[in-house]
Amino acid sequence: SYNAPALAEVVADAGQREKFRMVTFDAEENTLRAIEKGEIDATVVQNTYDMGAQCAVLLQAYDKEDVGTVKSLLGEGTELDTKVRVIVPADSKLDDPAVQKIDEFKAFMESKGLKST
């Protein structure tokens, strides 16, 4: 999780920010701050809240032999896809349902009691 803010710092210190598009992975608190400051253009994050919540539902369904719930989560497969989010600055011009603005993401995180992923 330290790579994104460290990368942003090195590029900024070298005065080379305008030469690079900065796209990282993870939503560590310092990464989110770097997005807000314009030091990182986007970050891809796991849906860690959903991973935990859906895993708990799945484990309970297995324990209770609730085939209907297991199938509703897994379909006919063996993997549970919890997706990822792409987080961009609040002033981003991207208009895509797969992209979430930093302020919306932080509000979501706060609603779940989380500070980072």
C-alpha positions as CSV (number, residue, x, y, z in Angstrom):
1,S,0.0,0.0,0.0
2,Y,3.0,2.3,0.4
3,N,4.0,2.1,-3.3
4,A,1.4,4.6,-4.7
5,P,2.2,7.5,-2.3
6,A,5.9,6.8,-2.5
7,L,5.8,6.9,-6.3
8,A,3.8,10.2,-6.3
9,E,6.3,11.7,-3.9
10,V,9.3,10.7,-6.1
11,V,7.7,12.0,-9.3
12,A,6.7,15.3,-7.5
13,D,10.1,15.8,-6.0
14,A,11.7,15.3,-9.4
15,G,9.4,18.0,-10.8
16,Q,8.2,15.5,-13.4
17,R,4.5,15.2,-12.6
18,E,3.3,16.7,-15.9
19,K,5.1,14.0,-17.8
20,F,3.3,11.1,-16.3
21,R,-0.2,9.6,-15.9
22,M,-0.2,8.2,-12.4
23,V,-2.5,5.1,-12.0
24,T,-2.0,3.0,-9.0
25,F,-3.5,0.2,-6.9
26,D,-5.0,0.3,-3.5
27,A,-6.8,3.0,-1.4
28,E,-4.4,3.5,1.4
29,E,-5.0,6.8,3.2
30,N,-1.9,8.5,1.7
31,T,-3.0,7.4,-1.8
32,L,-6.4,9.0,-1.3
33,R,-4.7,12.2,-0.2
34,A,-2.4,12.1,-3.2
35,I,-5.5,11.8,-5.5
36,E,-7.1,14.8,-3.8
37,K,-3.9,16.8,-4.3
38,G,-3.7,15.9,-8.0
39,E,-0.5,13.8,-7.5
40,I,-2.2,10.6,-8.6
41,D,-4.7,10.4,-11.5
42,A,-6.5,7.2,-10.5
43,T,-6.3,4.2,-8.3
44,V,-7.9,0.7,-8.7
45,V,-9.2,-0.7,-5.4
46,Q,-10.6,-4.0,-4.3
47,N,-14.0,-4.0,-2.7
48,T,-12.7,-5.2,0.6
49,Y,-15.9,-4.4,2.5
50,D,-17.9,-6.6,0.0
51,M,-15.2,-9.3,0.1
52,G,-15.7,-9.7,3.8
53,A,-19.4,-9.3,3.9
54,Q,-20.1,-11.6,1.0
55,C,-17.6,-14.2,2.3
56,A,-19.4,-14.2,5.7
57,V,-22.7,-14.8,3.9
58,L,-21.2,-17.5,1.8
59,L,-19.6,-19.3,4.7
60,Q,-22.8,-19.2,6.7
61,A,-24.7,-20.6,3.6
62,Y,-22.2,-23.5,3.4
63,D,-22.5,-24.2,7.1
64,K,-26.3,-24.3,6.9
65,E,-26.2,-26.2,3.5
66,D,-28.2,-23.4,2.0
67,V,-27.7,-24.3,-1.7
68,G,-30.0,-21.4,-2.9
69,T,-27.8,-18.7,-1.3
70,V,-24.6,-20.4,-2.5
71,K,-25.9,-20.5,-6.0
72,S,-27.1,-16.9,-5.8
73,L,-23.5,-15.9,-4.9
74,L,-21.5,-18.3,-7.1
75,G,-23.9,-19.1,-9.9
76,E,-22.7,-22.3,-11.5
77,G,-19.0,-21.4,-10.8
78,T,-16.7,-21.6,-7.9
79,E,-15.6,-18.0,-7.7
80,L,-17.2,-15.0,-6.1
81,D,-16.3,-11.8,-8.1
82,T,-16.4,-8.8,-5.8
83,K,-15.2,-6.5,-8.6
84,V,-12.9,-3.5,-8.3
85,R,-13.4,0.2,-8.2
86,V,-11.6,2.9,-10.2
87,I,-11.2,6.1,-8.1
88,V,-10.4,9.4,-9.7
89,P,-10.1,13.0,-8.5
90,A,-13.4,15.0,-7.7
91,D,-12.8,17.3,-10.7
92,S,-12.2,14.4,-13.2
93,K,-14.1,14.8,-16.5
94,L,-14.5,11.0,-16.8
95,D,-18.2,10.1,-17.1
96,D,-18.2,6.3,-16.8
97,P,-20.2,4.1,-14.4
98,A,-17.1,2.1,-13.7
99,V,-15.4,5.2,-12.3
100,Q,-16.0,6.7,-8.9
101,K,-15.0,10.2,-7.8
102,I,-12.9,10.4,-4.7
103,D,-15.5,12.3,-2.6
104,E,-18.1,9.6,-3.4
105,F,-15.6,6.8,-2.5
106,K,-14.6,8.4,0.8
107,A,-18.3,8.9,1.7
108,F,-18.8,5.2,1.0
109,M,-15.8,4.2,3.1
110,E,-17.0,6.4,5.9
111,S,-20.4,4.9,5.8
112,K,-18.8,1.5,6.4
113,G,-16.4,2.8,9.1
114,L,-13.3,2.3,6.9
115,K,-10.4,4.6,6.2
116,S,-8.6,2.6,3.6
117,T,-8.8,-0.7,1.6
